[in-house]
Amino acid sequence: MTDYVKFFRETSPYINRHRGKTFVIALPGEAICHPNFTHIIHDIALLNSLGMRIVLVHGARPQLEQRLEQGQLTLKYAGHRPVTDGAAMECVKDAVGSARISVESLLSMGLSNSPMHGARIRVISGNFITAKPLGIREGVDFQYSGEVRKIDRDGIQNQLDDNAIVLLSSLGYSPTGEAFNLSFEDVATQAAINLGAEKLIFLGAEAGLSESSGTLIKSINLTQAQHLLQHLEGQLEGQPEEQSFDGSLQGAYQACLNGVPRCHLISYCADGALLGELFTREGTGTLVLQHSEEVIRQANIDDIAGILELISPLEEQGVLVKRSRELLETEISRFSVIAHPEGMLIACAALYPFNDGKAAELACVVTHPDFHNQGLAARVLEHLQDKAKNDFQLETLFVLTTQAAHWFQENGFVATSLEKLPLEKAKLYNYQRNSKIFYKRLV
């Protein structure tokens, strides 16, 4: 029960932050065939019940391959795009329709003693996508293969306002009444951009992007995504986009480049991956950020609760001197913080200039336990050093510490004695704490 309560308390800030936001979730056809798909649908229903506006986009590659095989047909590719002739297009319509019905049927479940009991979710699909043909490129006629021309933003927003889940397929329709075979990544990307979505979430077979060593890449910025895409260029020749995260990474890059703040690449195989990515600090996949690094800024009155959350555990351990909320309110302008892209404060430090106008005390250098060993303390230290030198024209920084002596020495501080402290600080020295004193010259 303790873990259960702790889980709800930790997730509640994320629930409040996500409520009313538009999420575009892109499912490849492989996800619909996977045994974990029922759990994914349950989690999507939960997001809807928590007030998130959901646009669900699905692909249908394995469903299409099955129908092509039954008809003894082959879908050719030029680059990574399919060449869809008339016969193949009939298979596309059949496959997309079958996949759409599978999604709608699961979202319609309402069995007692199941996660969907009482959900009463309405799923709306329709001709929200206007498509145009790819045409002839480098001598190849792509026939019924197309790309997104326009998204019916108002039509989709009206359905989301009515608390419905909007379901978009990898099909689009032209003003002349023709249907075109689209990339589900393209549909999801354009939908996220046009709707001003808060998040675009791609599900794939892997947990996310990985280093060559196999280590999961937790987050990348646009520059890193661009470099990775350049490295992958040419490797998709003759292969459909849905076989890996490559097409999804391209979609995530384009979405962030065009105003979507965050895109996520997560697994459809891992049970609970969607909830873990959205409601935990660690996440479960790869986060692609429009604005990459955590922001270092001066603290304001709204940051007090976050700073208290950072420093309170260390105060209880006696590592830091206790500060009341009232004292923190008066000293808030002294603090600088690092804010995670998801909004939470993950590091802080304070700068207290002395009256002599030449020195200052550095205090409360704290990093959230979940973000240790990421260089955050060094970043906020460097920020305050620059501020002390350039904004206040100070010459020296002092720090008093009981447990972080080695870290400060590694960052250029030198041990000194009580006599070297400015008199106003020396008078307040707590002999019971017996803090070690260090200084660093800034000039």
Stockholm file with secondary structure:
# STOCKHOLM 1.0

chainA/1-443         MTDYVKFFRETSPYINRHRGKTFVIALPGEAICHPNFTHIIHDIALLNSLGMRIVLVHGARPQLEQRLEQGQLTLKYAGHRPVTDGAAMECVKDAVGSARISVESLLSMGLSNSPMHGARIRVISGNFITAKPLGIREGVDFQYSGEVRKIDRDGIQNQLDDNAIVLLSSLGYSPTGEAFNLSFEDVATQAAINLGAEKLIFLGAEAGLSESSGTLIKSINLTQAQHLLQHLEGQLEGQPEEQSFDGSLQGAYQACLNGVPRCHLISYCADGALLGELFTREGTGTLVLQHSEEVIRQANIDDIAGILELISPLEEQGVLVKRSRELLETEISRFSVIAHPEGMLIACAALYPFNDGKAAELACVVTHPDFHNQGLAARVLEHLQDKAKNDFQLETLFVLTTQAAHWFQENGFVATSLEKLPLEKAKLYNYQRNSKIFYKRLV
#=GR chainA/1-443 SS CHHHHHHHHHHHHHHHHHTTCEEEEEECHHHHHSTTHHHHHHHHHHHHHTTCEEEEEECCHHHHHHHHHHTTCCCEEETTEEEBCHHHHHHHHHHHHHHHHHHHHHHTCCCTTSTTTTCCCCEECSSCEEEEECCEETTEECBTBEEEEEECHHHHHHHHHTTCEEEECSEEECTTSCEEECCHHHHHHHHHHHHTCSEEEEEESSSSCBCTTSCBCCEEEHHHHHHHHHHHTTTTTTSCGGGSSHHHHHHHHHHHHTTCCEEEEEESSSTTHHHHHHHSSSCSSEEEESSCSCEEEECCGGGHHHHHHHHHHHHHTTSSCCCCHHHHHHHGGGEEEEECTTSCEEEEEEEEECTTSSEEEEEEEEECGGGTTSSHHHHHHHHHHHIIIIISCCCEEEEEESSCHHHHHHTTCEEECGGGSCHHHHTTCCTTTTCEEEEEECC
#=GC SS_cons         CHHHHHHHHHHHHHHHHHTTCEEEEEECHHHHHSTTHHHHHHHHHHHHHTTCEEEEEECCHHHHHHHHHHTTCCCEEETTEEEBCHHHHHHHHHHHHHHHHHHHHHHTCCCTTSTTTTCCCCEECSSCEEEEECCEETTEECBTBEEEEEECHHHHHHHHHTTCEEEECSEEECTTSCEEECCHHHHHHHHHHHHTCSEEEEEESSSSCBCTTSCBCCEEEHHHHHHHHHHHTTTTTTSCGGGSSHHHHHHHHHHHHTTCCEEEEEESSSTTHHHHHHHSSSCSSEEEESSCSCEEEECCGGGHHHHHHHHHHHHHTTSSCCCCHHHHHHHGGGEEEEECTTSCEEEEEEEEECTTSSEEEEEEEEECGGGTTSSHHHHHHHHHHHIIIIISCCCEEEEEESSCHHHHHHTTCEEECGGGSCHHHHTTCCTTTTCEEEEEECC
//
